[in-house]
Amino acid sequence: MKNNKIDMLNGPLLSKIILFALPLMITSTLQQLFNATDIAVVGRFAGNQALAAVGSNGPIINLIINLLIGLSMGANVVIANYIGQGRKDRVKDAVHTAFLISIIGGAFFGALGVAVARPILTAMDSPEDVIDLATLYLRIYFAGLPMLSVYNFCSSILRSKGDTMRPLIALAISGVINVGLNLLLVAVFHMSVAGVAIATVVSNTISAVMLVVMLVKETDEFHLEFRKLRFYREHLKRIIQIGLPTGVQSMVFSLSNIFIQAAVNSFGSNAIAGSAAALNFEYFSYFALNAFVQTAMTFTSQNYGALNMKRCRTIYWRCMICGVLAAMICNFGFYLGRVFFIGLFTESPEVAEWAFVRMECVLLFQWIALSYEVSGAAMRGMGHSTLPAIITVIGTCVLRIAWIFTVFAQSHDFEVLLNIYPISWCVTGAAMLVTYFLIRRREEKRVNVYANVQVDL
C-alpha cells in the first residue's frame, strides 16, 4: 500500500484482498455498532417501547438510504474502472460528479424521509405505544441524511483506489462521539429516542466532514475542488446505469423487509424488541461478509478495465472463500454466545426468547447469501448491474412477500415467517451463480476478441 492506494492490477491477490477488506469490515461493523448503541441505550434507559421504536425503523431507513448507497457503488465501479484503464482525467471528473450526486441526492431523500415517516409507520401497523416515538426518531434521522450520503459517497470514492483505512479512522472518531452523546442525552438528560437520533446525526456529520477535508487535501486526480463541481454527462450516465439498479434492488429488498417487519409487529412489542435485538447480529455478520463483496466489486472493476479476465476469475474465488469463512465465524460465534449477546440489549426473558428464535432460524444460515452477493458484485464490476438486480428482486423480495401472504398467512407462526430467509437465499444463490458464469464466459470471449484485434492492428 502506497499513498493510501492498493495496486490491484499487479502482484499477489490474497494479501491485498485481506488488506482492503479488513478495514472495510471494521468500518461497517463500527457503523452498525453505533446503531446497536442506539438500541442498547434506549433499551436500558428508556424502556421496551423506546427499544421497539428505534429497532423497528431499520427497514424504513434502509428503504430510502439504500438508493443512495447503490448510487455510491456505481461511483465506486466507474472510478475504479477508469483507474484500471489509466484514465486519470476521467477519474477527476467522475469524482466531482459523484460528490455532487451525494449532496443533491442526500438532501432530496432526506426531505422525502421526513415527509413519509408517519404514513409508512401507520401502513406497517406500528403499535400505538410505539408509533409516536418511532416517528420522532425517523424524522430526526432523515433530517441528517445528507451528511450520511456525503460520507458514503466519499468512502466509495476512496475505496475505488484501495483506500479503506481513512474512512475507518473517520468513522472510529465519530463513533466515540456518538456513544458519548448517546449516554449523555439519554441516560443523563432523559431525551429517549430523540437523544439517540440527535447523537447519530451529529456523528454522521463529523465523519462526513472529515472525509471531505481528506479529499480536498488530496494532491492527485482525487483532489476535490468545490468550484469544479458539476455533472459530467458521461460519468453521470455510467454511475446511474450501474448504481441505480443496485439502489432500486436494495430499496425493493428493504420493502420486502418492511412487509416482514409488519408481520413481526403482529406478535406485539416483545416480539418487535426481540427481533430488533437479534437483527443487530445479522447486521454484524452481513458486514463481515459484505467487506469481501465490496472487495470483489472494486478489484474486479479495476482489472476488468485493464482487460485482465484471468485475474478477475481469481478475485472471484478468493473473495467467495474469504467471505464464506468470515460469515460462518460470525454466524456461529454469535449463536453460541446468544445468551450473553442478547443480554446486552435487554434484561427481559420474554424479549430474549423471541430473539433466540430469530437467531436460530436466520442467523445460522446467513453465510448462504455469499452465493449471490459475491456473484452479483463481480458482475457489477464488469459493468452488468441490471441483471443481478432483477435476480435478487425476484429471488428474495418477491419470494418473501409471496411467502408472507400465502404460507405465513395460513399459519401465523413466528418460525414459519423467518424460514423464508434461508429459502430465499438458496433460490437466489442458485440463479445468480448460473448467471455469473454465463456472463463471465461471454466477457472472456469478448476480451479475447478485442485483444486479437489490437494485436492485428
Sequence and secondary structure as in RCSB ss.txt:
>XXXX:A:sequence
MKNNKIDMLNGPLLSKIILFALPLMITSTLQQLFNATDIAVVGRFAGNQALAAVGSNGPIINLIINLLIGLSMGA
NVVIANYIGQGRKDRVKDAVHTAFLISIIGGAFFGALGVAVARPILTAMDSPEDVIDLATLYLRIYFAGLPMLSV
YNFCSSILRSKGDTMRPLIALAISGVINVGLNLLLVAVFHMSVAGVAIATVVSNTISAVMLVVMLVKETDEFHLE
FRKLRFYREHLKRIIQIGLPTGVQSMVFSLSNIFIQAAVNSFGSNAIAGSAAALNFEYFSYFALNAFVQTAMTFT
SQNYGALNMKRCRTIYWRCMICGVLAAMICNFGFYLGRVFFIGLFTESPEVAEWAFVRMECVLLFQWIALSYEVS
GAAMRGMGHSTLPAIITVIGTCVLRIAWIFTVFAQSHDFEVLLNIYPISWCVTGAAMLVTYFLIRRREEKRVNVY
ANVQVDL
>XXXX:A:secstr
 BTTB   SSS SHHHHHHHHHHHHHHHHHHHHHHHHHHHHHHHHT HHHHHHHHTTHHHHHHHHHHHHHHHHHH
HHHHHHHHHHT HHHHHHHHHHHHHHHHHHHHHHHHHHHHHHHHHHHHTT  HHHHHHHHHHHHHHHHTHHHHHH
HHHHHHHHHTTT  HHHHHHHHHHHHHHHHHHIIIIIIT  HHHHHHHHHHHHHHHHHHHHHHHHHH  STT   
GGG    HHHHHHHHHHHHHHHHHHHHHHHHHHHHHHHHHTT HHHHHHHHHHHHHHHHHHHHHHHHHHHHHHHH
HHHHHTT HHHHHHHHHHHHHHHHHHHHHHHHHHHHTHHHHHHTT   HHHHHHHHHHHHHTGGGGGGGHHHHHH
HHHHHHTT  HHHHHHHIIIIIIHHHHHIIIIIHHH  HHHHHTHHHHHHHHHHHHHHHHHHHHHHHHHHHHHHH
HHHHHH 
